[in-house]
């Protein structure tokens, strides 16, 4: 199951906001994505009881920065990195 919501602005300078919700029953996985001011995703794996949150933003040209957080039951794990698209 997948659904997408798009909020458009009339002015050329405004940003479109896209929300995408996807539920994969066989994998017991739910994904929520936002694209607009930045790119963000929230993934919930019910089978493993894990949640992962990631925020990505374009720095310049094809360089992107990303922050990923994946809390675990006994501790929290976070990583921050810079990505380059080739």
Steps between C-alpha positions, in 0.01 A plus 500: 500500500634843406356850505647839415387852592635803313447857618579743215548874513401731214810720517818381326712575810301282736587138565278200432454277804467126435399244759517131416373220722574139415406185690658171396296226666725205415811675637300653791661835411354851493673793323411868523689747279493879470651701214487878502726729702716193556469124458402294801396140549368298790508121476341265752582129491237330719666159470827626652332775709737759350441857391740692274482875433709670230525863390685595180571845358691621195814701588621601153500348153466126560622492860248404766519488877304242689415426861371154587368393838408143584401452864548150637321359806802528733692788337472766230720495194547808283717567200566816303669501165557686175400331177616563148296393199723385217 
